[in-house]
Amino acid sequence: MSDYIVKPDPADGRLTRRVTGLDQEGRQIETDVVVERPFTLFLNGQEIVTMMTIGDHPDCLAVGYLLNQNMLRREDEITAIDHDEDLGVVVVRTRRKTDYEKALRKKTLTSGCAQGTVFGDVMEKFSETVLDPAAVLQTSWLYSLSKQINLTPSLYLAAGAIHGCVLCEGDQPLIYMEDVGRHNAIDKIAGYMHLKDIGPEGKIFYTTGRLTSEMVIKTVQMGIPILISRSGFTAWGVELARQANLTLIGRAKGKRFVALAGESRIRFDGDPSAVADEAPRHRRKSSLEDDAA
């Protein structure tokens, strides 16, 4: 198994709760469920948003959210990140004075579990971003990454009802974050990369969630040229990926995948006949829906 820099900790007692109920035959059962809690983010003295999250890596979630909303600039100096777990509050403090009152008034809801928010100026940054045209994805890496990530102990395998995102390089998964909303998981990785000064060069992004416009926009904003999902696509997600020359691969399960944008980066060095089909226990609800379609 790969050595991750960060990976899920399903044994963390703060993240799941044991509850009792009945099964389809009326028998009493116990099962683990994911705990979600409110998280209110402040930038300096201004309240920005309250979101629902599992509560791990609050500093990364806060910084990644602000970066992906263009409220925090790459060159900004972060002077402090204060977290009060009891109150569910994180305050990010910067040397630059900030005021996003107008942007907050015109925020737009976007698709996704727990609904993320994207502000009007995000698309301006999206259109200006140039992704590395020389980046490469070998299909042998894709097969290896899918297998390694599926076999990694996770909250999804322990309790379900959660999304995962993984930053990878070559055939090596590096940073694996989970949350109740896929936008939270990707923001955590964006924040971690910023705080640890990890660049997008040579990186691949993997998600368990759908390839929506929000996922494409955030991946492009992070400067990562390749986005892979085990789930399906939305039409706008595909259109935006083609505009940005983002390599977009979905329905990546076992030996199968579909590429709908940036296909020129793919190198077919893997042998699909040598790859086993995905085990049923790793198939998520969205994967089953895509198979049926």
N, C-alpha and C positions, 0 to 999 in steps of 0.2 A: 504494500500500500504506500502511496506517495506521502512524503513529508510536507504537510501543509504549513504555511506560515500562521494561518488562522483557519480553524474549522469548527463546525458545530459541536456543542457540548450537550448531548441529550440527557446527561446525568445531572445537569444544573437544575436543582430543585425549584428555582425561581421561575423557570420557563414553562413547566407543565404542572398540572394538578390531577390527582387521582379522584375520579368521581364514580358514583354507582348509578346503575340504570337497569333496563331490561333489554334483552335481545328479542329477535323475531319470534321466539318460542315462549316468551314470557319468563325466561329465566333471569335471575339477578346476575349482573355482571359488573366488573370494575374495568375502567379504561382510563387512559391518560388523555387529557385535552390540553391544548396550548393555552397559556395565560396571555391575554392582551391587556395592556394598561395605557392610560392616556399619557402623553408626552408633550409638554408645552415648550416651544422653542422661542427664545428671545435672542435678538441680535442687538448687542449693546443694551439700550433701555427700551427697545421696541418689541412688543409681542408679535411674532410672525405667524405661527400656526400651532394648532394642537392636533396631533395625529395619534393613531392607535398603533402600538408596537409591542413586541415582546420584551423590550427593555434592555437587551444586552447591547454593548458597544454604543452607548448614548453619545459619546464625543464624536465618533465616526458618523453616526446618523445625522447629527446636527450640522457638522461641517459639510458633509456630502450633500445634504438637502440645500444648504445655502449656496454651495458651488453650482449645483445643477439648476438653481433658480436664478443664477446670475446676481445674487445678492452679495456673494463673497467673491472677490476677484482673486485670481491665482497669485497676484503679487501682494495681496493684503497681508499685513503682519497681524497674526492672532496673538493677543496679549494674554488671554486667559480663556479657559473653558470651565465654567462652574456647573456642577451637577448636584442637584438635591434629589436623591432617590425617593425620599418620603413624599415630597411635594410633586414629583414627576416633572421637574423643571430643569432645563439646560439653558445656560446663558453663554453665548459666544461673544467675546469682547475683542474688538479690533482697534488698532491705532487710528485708522481712518474713521471719521464721523460718517454715520449712515442714517438715511431717512427714506423708507420705502412705503410711506403712507399711501401715495397715489397708486403704486404698483399693487398693493394689497387690495385696494378698492376694485381693481379691474381684473382680479384673478379669474381664471377659467378652469372649470372642472375637467379632468381628463379620465379616460377609461382606466380600469384597474380596481382590484379589491381595495376597499377602504378609500378609494378615490384620491389620487395625488393631485397636486396643483401645478400648473405651468403658467408663467406670466408672459405678457405680450412680447417682451424683448428677448425671450429665449430663442425665438426663430431667427432673430438677427444673428445671434452667435452661431446658431446651427448653420446658416447659409455661408458664414465666413470660415468655417472649419474645413481644413484640407486633410484628408486621411492618407496615410502612407500607401501609395500605389504599388510599392515594391513588397508589401507584406504578403506572406504566403501561408496557406493552410493546407497541410498534407492530410489526406483522408485517413492515413494511419494514425495521425494525432487525434483526429475526431473520434475514431473508434476507441482509442485508448482512453481518452478523456471521459467519454460517456460511461465506460465500464468502471473506471476508478471512482467517478463521482457517485454513480449508483450504489457502489459498495461501501461508501463512506458512511459510518454511523451518523444519523441526522435526526433532527426533530421530526422531519416528515415521516421517517420510518418508525419513530417512536409514537407519534401522536397524530400525524397528518395535519390538514388544515393550515398549510404553510407553504411559502415559496422559497426557493433558493437561488442564489446567484454566485458564480465562481469566476474569479480572475485566473487566467491560465497563461502559460508561456510554453510554446511547443506542445509536448504531450504531458506537461506537468501542471496539475492544478495547484494554485498557490494560496488563494484567499477565498474561503467559502463562508458566505453569510446567509442567514435565513431570517424571514420575518413574515408577518401575516399579510403584508402587501409586497408585491415584487418591487415596487418603486422604493420601498424602504430598504430592501436588501441591496439594490443597486446603489442607493445613496450611501449606505454603510461602506461599500467598497470604494466609492469615490472619495469619501472622507478619509478612509484608511490610507489610500494612495497619496492623498495630499499631505496628511500628517506625517507619513513616513517617507515622503519624497520619492515615491515610486512612479516612474514615467510610463506612458502607454506604449512605448516602442516595443514591438515584438509580442504584444499581448493579444489574447483572445478572450472574449467574454462569453460565458455560458449561463443560461437561465433556464429554469424549469417552467417559467410562465410563458404566456402568449407573446408573440412578437407584435406588439402594438406600437402606435406612433410614439407613445411615451418612452418605451424601452429603446426604440431606435434613436430618438432625440437625445436621450441621456447618454447612450453609448457613444454617439458621435461627439457630444460635448466633452466627453472624457478623452477623446482622441484615439479610441480603440477601433481598429479597422475591420474587425471580424466579430460577428455576433451569432451565436448558436443557441438554439432552443430545442427541447424535446417536444414542444408544443407547436401550435399552428400560427398562422399569420392573420393580420388584418390588412385590408387593401391599402389604407393610408400608410401603415408601417412599411409595406413593400415600396410604395411610391417614394416615400422619404428616403429609404435606404438606397434606391436607385439614384436619386438626386445627389446624395452625399457620397456615392461610390462606396457604400458600406457592404461588405460581404455578409449576406443574410441567409442563414441556414436554419430551417425548421424541420420538425418531425424527425429529429435525430434520435432514433431508438434502435439499438442493436446494429444491424448492418444497413439500415435504411436512413436516408435523409433527402431533403428537397432544398435546392438552392434557388432563390428567386432574385438575387441582386449580387453584384460584385463577383460573378462566377470566375472571372479571369485569375483570381488569386488561388483557386483550388488546384492542387496537384494530386492526381489520382494515383497514389502509390500504394494504397491499401487493397487487399484482396477481400471483397465482400463475402465470398464463399467461405472464408476462414473465420468469419465473425459469427458468434452464436446469437440467436434471437434473444431479445430481452426477457428476463424472468418475469412471470406475472406479478410477483410481490413488489416490483419496482415500477409498475405501470400506474401512473397517476390518473385521476379522473379526466383531466384534459387530454391525456394521451388516448384514453379509450374513446373519447368523443371524436378525436381526429381520425382514429382508425375506422370508426363507424362511418364517418363522412367519406 
